Amino acid sequence: MSSKLTVALAVLLTVCVGLTYIGGRMRRAALERETAQLLEECRGWELRLDELRKEIDAAGTDEYVERAAREKLGLVKPGETLFIVTQPDASGFVPVQKRPGKTIEIND
């Protein structure tokens, strides 16, 4: 009976060691996947940071200021006319859009 007990304990010990090893390998694989995902996310943030640095560098130029004034504020230079092209809805009605920024309305 003692030899059966020894064999049973050896088998039990082998199973415990095997399960511990497999669990460790699974945990390592999960950590490697998470590390790869975080590295990819970090690369994305680095690219975004580079884009923002370039935009900050460009923000001081006259071209950038003019483009921002035109696109974001709808401003035009003296003598220019701003046209806003809109898409008609299903009934064919074309809505009139106000120019962004300060506008002067003349009431007849």
N, C-alpha and C positions, 0 to 999 in steps of 0.2 A: 504494500500500500504506500509505502514511503517513496518508492520509485515512481508510482503513478502521480503522487502529489508533486514530486519534483518535476515531472514532465508537464503537469498541468500548470505549475508556477512558471516554468520556462516558456510555455506557450502563451500564458497570460502576459508575461513580461515582454515577449516578442511582439504581441499584439499591441500592447501599450506603447512600446518604442516605435512601432510602425505607424500607429495613429498619430503620435506626437510628431513624427517626421513628416507625414503627409499633411498634417495641419500646418506645420511650419512652412512647408513648400507652398501651400495654398495661400497663406498669409503673405509670403514673399512675392508671389505672382500678383496678388492684389495690390501690394505696395508698389510694385514695378509699373503696373498699369496706371495707378494714381500719379506716380512720379512723371510718367510720360505725358499724361493729360495736363498736369500742372506746368510742365516745361513748354508744352504747346501753347497753353494759355499765356505763359510768360512771354513767349515769342510774339504773340498777338499784341500784348500790351507794349512791348518794345517797338513794334511797328507803329502803333498808335502814337506813342511818345515821339517817334521820329517825325510823323506827320504833323503833330502839334508844334514841334520845334521849328519845322519849316514854315508853318503858318505864322508863328510868332515872328520869325525872321522877315517874312514877307509883309507883315502887318505894318511895318514902318514905311513901306514904299508908297509913292504917289499912285501907282497903278492899283495897288490893293485897296487903298482908300477910295479911289474912284469907283472900282468895281463893287465894293461893298455899298457905297452910296447909291449906285444904280440898282443893284439887285435887292438889297434889303430895305432901302428907304424909298425906292422908286424915283429918285432924283434924276433930273436931266440937266444938261448944260443949256445956257441961254440960246434960244433959236432952235432947239431940238423939240420934237414932238414925241411923246410917249404913246405907243399903241399897246393895248393889252388884248391879246387874242384869246377868246374864250370858246368853249365847245357848247353848241346848243344842247338843250335837254331833249327828252323823247318827244316833246310836243313841238320842237323847233324853236322854242323861245331861247334867245341869247341874252343872258343876264349882263348887265352893265356893272363893271367892277370899278370901284373907286381906286384911285392911285394911292398906294401906301404913303404914309407920311402926312404932312400938313397940306390940306387942300382948301381951296377957296371956292365956295359955292355961290353962284349968282342966281338969285331967284327972280324970274320975270314977273 
